[in-house]
Amino acid sequence: MAQKYTTREEDYSKWYNEVIGRADLAEHSDVKGCMVIKPYGYAIWENIKDVLDKKFKETGHSNAYFPLFIPKSYLSKEASHIEGFAKECAVVTHYRLKNAEDGSGVIVDPDAKLEEELIVRPTSETIIWNSYKNWIQSYRDLPLLINQWANVVRWEMRTRLFLRTTEFLWQEGHTAHATKQEAIEEAELMNNVYADFAEQYMAMPVIQGLKTESERFAGAEETYCIEAMMQDGKALQAGTSHFLGQNFAKAFDVKFADKDGNREYVWATSWGVSTRLMGALIMTHSDDDGLVLPPKLAPIQVVAVPIYKSLEDLETISEKFKELGAKLKAMGVSFKYDDDDNRRPGWKFAEYEAKGVPVRLAMGLRDLEAGKIEVARRDEKTKEVVDFDGVDAFIAKLLEEIQINLLNRAKNFRTENTHKVDSYDEFKKELKVKGGFFHAHWDGTAETEEKIKQETKATIRCIPLERDAEVGKCMVTGKPSAGRVIFAKAY
């Protein structure tokens, strides 16, 4: 644990992997492109999942589960959808193995070929809408608000833990509505839910916006998104919510009888976030000494380490720490008392720093006799000695302060790395030396968007929902622009 990290400035990618490794969050699997999420990493994901699941249910959604396998013919029913995912699909062609006759091992049984290939779900619109066809008959069945927690597979050539892996965990919401306006409002609502979660729980400021036509989800008429800035100045798409129009309803013939008895196609949405949020959490807050976690998502919010010379001292200190732990747990604070005598206090301090535990307590016999306790905060790497009496209330307030501080720090970083540019030469020059978000005018054409992407590797992250009605001229072509959009290099 005493080993120094590669700094963010030296090698951001290497630093990111080291933070994950030393915090014991995840590791690469022997299955190429896949990862193992370790218990501490999964505990963070569970906290994310629990908060979001509650928010979904508060907005009227119910959980369900649909098959992992999708018949190939289903993906053929919505042309733009399959075009968007065709190159990422894992395909099951056989259903049985057998021992090779020469004893060399197991082989695929050539006689066990499936009549129709099955796709390991890259996303579930097609299999879910095939079910909705049977679930929806009348306006009384609407709106249908379903969410699924699942794994998906998208074949990736270049993988990075949490950010881009062949298999990952996520949730996907799929809803059906009687009117276009209801569906649009649902897509907007869920994007707001994501934005609120990102800021209030992850302490990660995001910009809400619309994707351009070329960046939309395959099969969507509109894609809403939340975009965050990482500490290397790159953007990360943290969540998306899609207005699907009637595309999937028409593909799977999902109609309902309205109040007048007319048969109409329903209107649809889908929306999702994934374990990519774990990567966002790491890259938004962590420092050159390891992981930094916002208290609201930390598996361990407070850890206590006793400092002692004898077992008698340990017993006395332990009694006090356990008393404090009971108070904190009653307040809803997750608390760990580490009295493992196989590790020295210094080692423990380094371990919990690497794991991003927000608050660390330390107390020896002299501290106890003086009625004092040392309180260290991970975000600022500072510590102070406070009175033991009332320390529970002090810690509760400190956790709130840390949560707010992390959000404000991330907001300030984004502000400092947000630039307004008017010429293409200026944009290219600034992009090379600064990184960050660039607000610039664009003429609205896919041709200009592609030119910028090819020449600079920057993409339009979103058309901000809240942007000034500032007409101008495209920085590339000089043609009219209805307002600035956000460009950045991205994960």
N, C-alpha and C positions, 0 to 999 in steps of 0.2 A: 504493500500500500504506500510505502514511502517513495516509490518510484515516481518521477515526474512525468506528467503528460506531455505529449507533443502539444504545442500551443496552437490556438486557432489561427494565429498569424502565420505560423510555420507551415502547417498543412491541415487545412480545415477538415478534409475528408478523413485523414488519419486520426485527427483529434476526435471526430465524431465516433469512429469505431472504438477508440480507446475508452471513451466515456461509457459506451454501451457495455464493453467488456468488463471494466472495473466495477461498474454498478451492478453487474450480474443480471442484465436485462434480457439478453438474447444471445444466440450464437448461430452460426451457419450450420445447416444440416448436411448430411452426406447426400441428401436428395438435392441435386443441383438447382440453385435458385430459390430454395425454400429455407425457412429459418425455424429454430426452436425458440419459443418464447419461454424464458425461465420464470420460476415462481415470483420473484420480485417484479419483473417486467409485467407478468400477467396480472399481478395485483394492481398495478397502475391501470392496466387496460380494464380490469373489472370495475375500478372506481369510475373511469370514463363511461363505461357501459351502464353502470347503475344510475348515474345522474341522467344520462340521455334517455334511458328506458323510462324513467319517471317522467321526464318532460314529454316524451311521446304519448304516454298514457294520459297525462294531464290535458293533452290536446286532442284526446278522443281516439287514439290509435290502439289497436290490439295486435299482439304478437301471434304469428303463425309460422309454420315451417313447410317448405316445398322441396321437391327432390333435387339432389345434387346433379343428376343426369338429365340432359335435355335432348330429345330426339332431334336429329339433324334437320328434319323437315320443318320443325318449328322455327328454326332460325332463318329459314328461307322465306318465311311469310312476310317479313318486314325488311325490304331491300336495303335501306340505308343502315339499319341496325346490324345486319350481318356484314355489310361492307366495313363497318367500323370495328368489328371484333374478329373478322375472319382470320387475320394473321396471328391472333393471340390464343386460339382455341386448342385445348387438349382433347383428343378424340379417342374414344374407346371403340375398338373394332371387334374384339373377341371377348368371350365370357368364360374361358376355361384354360387351365394350364395342364401339362402332363410331363412325365419324366422322359427325357430323351432316351432313345433306344441304345445309344452308345454309352449311356451312363454319365454323360458330361454335365447333367444338371436338368433344370426345368426349362421347358420351351412352351411357346404358345401352341395350343392345339389347333391345327389348321382347319379341323372339322367343326370348330366352335365359333365360326364367324357369325356376327350379329346380322340379322336381316337389314336392320337400319342402324347406322353408327350413332353412338351417344356422345354428346358434347358435355365435358365437365364444366359446370356453369361458370361463365365469365361474368354474368349478371343474369337476373332471373325474370326479366320482363316477359319473355315468351312462354315459359312454363307456367308463370302465374296468370297470365291473361288467358291461357287455355283453361285454367280452372275458373276464372271469373266468368267465362262464358256460361258455366253451369250455375254460378252463384247469383247472377244478376238477371232478373226478369222484369222487375217493375221499379218505378221511382221510389217505392217503399224500401228497396234494397240499397238505396243510395243516401249519403255517400258511403262508400266502402273504404275503410281506412285501416290498412294492414301494414305491419312492419315485420321484417324477418332478420334475426341475428344468425349469421352464417359465415362460411368460408367460401371463397371463390378462387378460381384459377385463371390467370392470364399469363401466357407463356412469355417470359421476359428473358432477353439476352444479357442485359446489364442489370444486375441486381444490387441493392443496397439495403441493409437491415432496416426494417420498418417502412422505409420510403418507397421501395419498389422491389417486391418479391413475387415469385411465380404464384405462390399461394398466400393469401392474406385473409385476415378476419375483418368483418365489417357488419354494418346493418344496412338494409335496403328497404325503404318504404315504397309501397305501391298502392295508389289510391284511385278510385273511380268516382266520377261526379256527374250530376245531371246537366250542368251547364259549363260553358267555357269559362265564365267568370269565376265560378266556384273553384275550378281546377287551378286557375292562375293564382287565386288567393291562397290556395293550399300550398302551391310551390313557393310563394313568397313567405308564407307563414313558417314553413320548415327551414327556409334559408335564414329567417330571423332567429329561429330556435338555435341553429348552428352558431350564428354570430354571437348570440347571448352566451351560449355555453363557452365558446372560445375565449371571450373576454372575462366573464365572471368566474369561470372555473380554471381555465388554462392560463389566465392572466396574459393572453395573447391577443393583441389588437388585430382586427381584420377589416378589410374593405369589402363591402358587399357590392356586387356588380353583375352584369350580364356578360356571357361569353359571346364572342363574335360567331358568325355562322360557321366558320371553318373550325372553331374550337368547341362547338356544341357537342353534347352527348349524342351518340349515333341514334337517330330515330326521334330526337326531340325537336320541338318547334322553338323552344327557348330554354336556355340553361342559366340559372342563377348560381352564383358562387360566392365563397368567402376566400379572400386572398390574404396571406400573411407574409411578413418579411422576416427572413432568417438572419442570423448575425453575420453571415458572409455577404449580405446584400441581395441574395437570391430570393425569389418569390416561391411560395409553396401553396398550391391549391389545397385548402384544408377541408373543403366540403362542397357538394353541389346538389342542387335541387332543380328538377327538370319538369317543364310543362310539355307533355307529350302530345297535346292536341287529341285527335281521334285516330292517330296512326295505328296504335296497337289494337284499339277497339275494332277498327275496320279489318285489320289483318286477321283477327281471331273471331270476327263477327259477334262482338259483344254489344247487344242492344238492350234497351229497356223500354217498357211501355210508360209513357208520361201520363199525366192526370187526364188527358183527353183520349187516351188509348192509342196514341200514335207511337210507332216504333222508331226510336232514335238511337244513334250510337252514343256511348258514354264518352266523357272527357277524362283524361288520365294525367297522373303525375308519377314521378319516381324520384327518390332522393337518398343520399347515402354519405356516410363517413366511414373511415376504416382505421386500421392500426397505423396508418400514415400519421395520425394525430400524435402517436408516440414519438415519431421522428420530429414533428413540429415542436413538441414539448421540450425535447432535448435541445434542439437548435435555437429555440427562442431564449432560453434562460441559462443554460449551463455555462460554466466558465473553465478556465485553464486548470482548475483543481477537481473537476468532475461534474457530476449531475447536480442540477439545482431544480427542485420541484416546488410548485405552488402548494401551499398547505392543503387546499381543498381537494387535491388529487393525490397527495402523498400517502402511501400505505402506512408509513410510520411518521406521524407529525412531530412527536417528541420522543427522544431517546435519553435515558438516564444512565450514566456511567459512574460507579462508585470508585473512590480513590482510597485504598486501605493498605495497611501493612500486616494486619493479623486477621484471623477469622472472627475474632471477637469484635474488632472494629467493623468488619463487613456486616455482621449481624445487626449491629446498631444502626449503621447507615441504611441497610436494606429495609429495616422497619420503617424508617422515615420515607424512603423512596416509594415503598409499596403503599403507604398512606397517601402520598401525593398522587400516585398512579390511579388509585381508586377515585380520587376527586376529579382528576382529569377525564377519566373514562366516563364518569357520571355526567360530565359536561359535553360528551360526544367527541372528545379528543383521543385520537389513537396514540397509545403510549407503549413504549417498550423499555423494560428494565434489563440491562445487560450486565449480569453478574458472573459471566463466564470467566473462570479463573485461569483458563488456558491462554488468554490474550491480555496483553498489557493495555492500560488505558490509552497510551499514545497510538497503538495500533487501532483500537476501537474508534478513536477520534477520526483517524484517517479514513477508516472504512465507512463511517456514517457520513463523512463529508463527501466521499466518492458516490454514495448512494443518494445524496441530495436531501437528507432528512432536514426539515426546516429548522428545528430547535434541538439543541443538545444541552443536557444538564450534566454537571459534574459536582460532586461533593465528597469531601474527606472528613475525617473526624474533627479536625480543627474548625472547618466550616460549620459542621453540625453544632459544635459546642458554642460557636458564635452566633448561631441562628441565621447563617448565610448559605447561599447556593450560587454557583456559577451558571449563568445562562448564556449560551452562544447561539447566534443566528447565522444560518447558512448563507443567506442572500448577500449580506454585507461582510461576512466573515469577521464579525465583531463579537465581543463578549463583555459581560458585566456581572458584578457580584451584587445580588439583591437579597432582601430579607426572605427567609424561608416562609414566614407567615405571610399569606396572601400571594404566594408565588403562582398559585393556580390561576388566579384572576389576571396576574401579570402576563402569564403565558398565553391565555386566551386572547388578550388584547394584542400581544406580540404577533400571534399567528395571523390575525386580521391585518396588522400593519405590513407583514411580509407579503401577503397576498396583494395588497394595494401597491406596495413598492415595486413588485415584479411587473405588474401591469403598467405602471407609470414609466418604469425604466424601459420597457419594450416600446411604449408609445414614443418616448423621447428619441429612442434609437431610430424608429421609423421616420419621425419628423426630420431628424438630422440627415437621413439618407433618402429623402424624397426631393426630386428636382423637377423644375419646369423648364422645358427646352422648346425652342421654336424652329431651329434649323436642323437638318439631317446631319450636317457636318458636326455641329455642336453635340448632337445626340451620340454619334459614334465616338467622339472624343471623350465625352463624359462617361460613357458606358465602360470604356476601357480602364479608366482610372478610378472610378467611384463605385460602380454598382448601385443597387437600390432601385427604387421606383421612379420612373420617368413619366411625367405627365406631358403628353405631346398631342398635337393635332394629327388626324388621320382622315383620309378621304372616304373611308368606308368601303373600299374595294378589296377583294380577296387578293388581287394581283399585287397591290402595294404591301399588304400584310405579309405575303409570302416573300417578297423582295427583301423586306426588313429582316425577316426571320433567317433567310439564307445568308445575308450579308453580315449580320451582327449576332446571330443566335438568340436574339431577344424576341419575345412574343408579346402579343397583346394579352395581358393577364385578365383584364375585364374592362367593360365600359361601366364606370362607377354609377351606381343608382343615384347617389348624391353628388352631382357635379354641376358646376356653374354653367349656365346657358351661355357659354362663351364661344361665339362663332369665330372661325379663323381659317387659316389655310394649312393644308396638309404639309408636314415638314419635308415630305419626299417629292410630291408632285405639284404642290402649290394649288391644288384644287380645293374647293370649299369644304370645310369641316364643321360639323354641328357642335363639336365640343371635344375636349381633351379626353384621351383614353390612357390607360396605364400600361406602359411597356416595362418589361424586366426580363432578365435571364431567370430561369426557373428550374426547380427539381421536377 
